[in-house]
Amino acid sequence: TSFSAFDVPGGLSSSILVGGIFTDEPNIGWIEFDLDTLPHGAVIDQMDLVLTIATGNPDFEMDIRICDFAWDEATITWENQPSIEGGLITSWSGDASGETITIPIPVQYGPGWQYSPDITHGMCLMHPDLEWTEFISVASNQHQWQPGPKLHVTYHVLPPAVIELTPPEITMGFAYGDPEIGDGVVDGSFTIQNTGERELEWSLTDDVDWMSCAPVADDLLPGQSQSVDIWIDEWPGAGTQVGTITFSDPNADPPTVDLIVTLTCLQAQLAVDPGTLDLIWNSDEPGVSGSFEVQNPGDLPLEWSLSETADWMVCSPTSGTVA
């Protein structure tokens, strides 16, 4: 869009006016665009601004300046326009009335436009002398016969990021009552590395309550690596426990990688065989006896003790250790 009057919006017009003085203010042209359609991992090799000069003047000069502020083509005026003091991108001069011109845009501006989707990107077209009386008109996207502005972008796509974990799995062991469990001290660690050619934006999740990790997300450039710590927060129960840490980046290849954490939990276990003891005592007998066995199917020595709940019963021994 373009505008000339102090209080008259530019609106939709078939031409973008650049230069020239109307109602005491110069014409300034504004172009908006975005690079959101470029695929992830695209590296810009070349950018060209293509304009069709509907009407021109000999030896006209035009500055192309950067614009990173939002504006509305239906309401923009000299008063509410973005700053015209943005950085100079490039300049053009010549007489190209009725012709299409191609203006190279330095690729250094590409990444900022490409990776900042929340910012309005655009360019400001203006004569370097704001009091210059001559002007040109550039065909807008509303022009019926001539093509509007285009930003031609040539790019190549880098191979994706790759998640590599070292070691690929972790095995740890704890005994019941071990003070290391839940003490806030790191119990293990591993390394995540980006062995691909794009930036890796990883995050992780785990599927168990007894384990936590930090950090849980970060970015790694190609070749960079980072250590991730593991804590065992609570006793998960006797036996072998398995948890999975899943690393994700939808743009990596593959997009998810799992790290298996195997936790061997050692604990003594109490068992009695038989669980029920039936005794028959005849009144003419001095007494009756029976026996049972205290067993330990666990991994650590069992130090056991017992107590009776009836006065007529005596057990011996009342304590012991079962390996």
N, C-alpha and C positions, 0 to 999 in steps of 0.2 A: 504494500500500500504506500501512498504518499499523501502529503497534505501541504497546503500553501498558506491558508488563512490562519490568523491567530486563534480564532474561535470556531473554525469550521472543520469537522472531522474529515479524514481522508475517505473512509468508507471503501466500498468495492469499486474499483476503477479499472478500466482497460489498460491504463498506462501508469507507470511509476515515474513521476517527475523528479529529476535530479538537477539542482542548480536553478538559477533564475530567481528574481525577486518578485513576489506577488504580495500585495497588501503588507509591504514592509518586512516580510519574512521569507527566507530562502526555502526552496523545495528540498525535502530530504526523503529519500526512499528507504523503506524497511522491508526486509525479507526474513521470514521465519522458516525453520526446517528442523528436522530431528533425524538422528541416525539410529533410532531404536530398532529398525528392521535389519540392521547388520547382525549376522550370527555371532554367538559367543565365541571369543577367541579370534575375531577378525582383526587383522593388522592393516591399517590404511596405507596404501602405497602411493596414491595420487588423488588429489581433489581438484576439480575444475568447476568454477562458477560460469554457467552459460547464460548469457543475456542476449535478448534480441532488441537492438536499438531501433525503435519505431521511427523516431525523428532525432536528428543529431545536429551538431555544429562542428565546424572544422577545429581540430586541435583542442577538443574538449578534454578536460581533466576530471578524473573521478577517483575519490578515495573510498576504499572498502574497509570499514571499521567493524570491530567485534561488538556484538550486542548480546548480553546475557540477562536481560531484564524483560519481563513479560509486558506485552502490549496487546491491545485489541484493535483490529483493523477497522472496526465500525465506530470507534470512539476516540482514536488517537488524534491529538492535536499538538500544536507547538508547546502548549503548557504541560501536557501530561506525557509527552514522549519520553522514552528512555534517554539516558545520558548519551550525548553525541561525542563524548570525550573518551570513548572506549579505545582500546589499543588499535593502532593501524595494522590491518592485515596485509594489504597490498594496494597498489594504485594502478590506474589505467589511463591512457590518453590516446586520442585519435579521432578520426571521423568515420563512423560506421553506420550512417543512417540507412535503415532498411536491412542491415546485416546482423548476423548472429556472431557474437564475440565470445571467446573462451578465455577466461582469466584464471591462471593457476593460483590455487590457494595452498599455502605451505601446509604440509601434512602435520606439522607440530601442533596445529589446532585440533586435529582429529580426535585424539584420546579424550580431551576435555569434553568435547561434544558427545563423544561416543559413550562414555562411562558416567555421565551425569544426567540421567534421564529425567530427573526432577527439575532441571533448570531449563528455562526457555532459551533456545539457541537461535541466533540469527545474525544478520549483517545490516549495517547502515550504509547506504549509498549517498554520497554527498560530494559537492565540489569543495576542494580545499579552501577556497575563498568564499566565505558565507555571504559576501556582498557581490559576488559575480552575477552579472545580469543575464548571461546566456544560459540556456538549459537544454537538456536532452530528455526524451521520454523513452522508457524501457517498457516493453510489453509485459503486462502482468498475466496471471493465470486466468484473468477474466477476459483477455483479448480474444476476439472472435476469429482473427485470421493468423495471428502470429503466436508462436509458443512463448509461454511464460518462463520465468527463471527456473533453472535446474541446477542442482549440485550433483555433479557426476563424481562418484566415488569408486576407485579401483582398490581392491583389497585382496589379501590372501588370508586363509584361516590356518592358525597353528594347530598342530596335533594336540589332543586334549591333555589335561592334567592326569597324573597317575598316582594313586595312593599306594605307598609301600610302608609296611609296618615291620619293625625290628624290635624284638623277635616276633615271629608270626603268631606265636601262642605263648601263654604264660602259665606256669604251674607253681603253686604255693602250698605250704602246709602249716597248720596251726594245731595246737593242743587246747583242749577245753580249759578255760581259765587263763589262757595266755594273756598277759597284760598288754601285748601289742595290739590286740583287737579293740578297736574303738578308742585308741589313745590319741588319735589325731596325727600320728606320725605316718609318713609315707611307707606303705608296705611293698610297693613294687612300682616299676616304671617301664615304659617302652618308648620307641621313637617313631614318629610319623614323618615321612619324607615325600616330597613332590618330585617324582622322577620323570614327569612329563614336561611339556613345553608351554603350557598355559598356567595362569595363576590358579592355585587350588584354594577354594573357599570351603573348608571342611567343617563339619559338626559331628558330634558323636552322641549316641544314646546307649544305655545298657538295659538289660531285661531282668535284673535282680535287685532286691532291696538291700542286700548286705554289702554292696560295693558302690563306690563313687569314684569319679575321675575329675581331674582338672589339668589344663583347661578343657572346656567342652566345645570350643569352636575357635577358629582362627583362620588366617590367610597365609599361604606359603607361595612364594614365587618359585619358578622352576629351579630345582636343585636345592632349595632350602629344606631344613628339617627342624623338628621341634620335639622336646621331651614331654610326655604326658604321664602324670603320676596317678597311682591307684591307692585307694584306702579300703581296708576291710572294716566296715562300720559296726558290724554286730555278728554274734555267733550264729551261723546259718543252720546248725544241726550237725550231728555226727555223720561221717561218711564222706563220699566224694560229691562235691557241689560244682556245678558248671554254670558259668555266666558268659554272656556274649556282649561284647562291645562292638557296635556297628558304626562305622565311619561313612559319612555321606557327602557327596557333592554331585548334584545332578548333571554337571558338565564334565565330570571325570570319566575315565574309562578303566574299569567299570565304575558305575556311579556309587556303589556301596562295597565296602570291604569289611569283613568280620574278623575280630580278634577273640579267640576263645580263652577264657580264664578258668583253669581247673584248680579247685581248692580242696585239698585233702584235710579233713577235720578229724583229729584224733580225740577219742573220748572213751572212758570206761563205760561199760553197760552192765546193768544188773539183771540177772535172770535167775529164776529158781525152778528146779525140776525135782519132783512134780510140783505143779502149782497148787494142788490140793492134796492133803494127806488125810485119809480116813482111818481112824483107829477104833477098835472094839475092845472094851475093857469089861471083863467079868468081875463081879463084886468079890468073888472068892480068890481073886488073883491079887498079888501085891502091887501090880501096876502094869502098864503097857507102854511100849516104845515104838518109835518109827524114825525114819531119817529122810532127809532131802538134801539136795546138792545146790550150793551157791555157785553160779556160773558167771563168766565174764566173756561175752562174745565181742567185746569192744577191742580197742587198740591200745589202751593204757591200763596199767595195774588198777584193780578195783580194791579199795579199802572199805570193807563192809562192816556193819554192826547190826544187831537185832535186839528187839525187846518183845516180851510176851505181854499179851493183853488179858491173860487169865491166871489166877493164882494156882490152879491145879496143874499148870504146864511149866516145865523147865527145859530150856534148850542149852546145849553146850556143843561147841564154843559159841560165844555171843559176839565174836568179832574175828576178823581175819583179813587176809590179802589174797586175792586171786589174780594171777598174772594174766 
